[in-house]
């Protein structure tokens, strides 16, 4: 029973941490401004930053798979 509770808690914590990281990356990419206040150049830069983060996550995932 203890293992099941730990697995559920770990899944919840993992989701919360991932959500926090995603929001942090979004704030950093947008220079801390809400999306409505961004200029077109800032929006383009934020989209570029999101793409870079996406590629970095994919690379990390592939690296973990190769390491198995």
FENPEPE-V416054 format. One record per pair of residues at least 24 apart in sequence whose C-alpha atoms are under 10 Angstrom apart, sorted by sequence separation. I is the first residue (numbers start at 1). GAP is how many residues later the second one is. D is the distance in Angstrom with one decimal. If there is no record, write none. Layout:
i->I gap->GAP d->D
i->I gap->GAP d->D
This chain:
i->25 gap->24 d->8.3
i->26 gap->24 d->7.4
i->29 gap->24 d->10.0
i->25 gap->25 d->7.6
i->22 gap->28 d->9.3
i->25 gap->28 d->8.1
i->22 gap->31 d->9.4
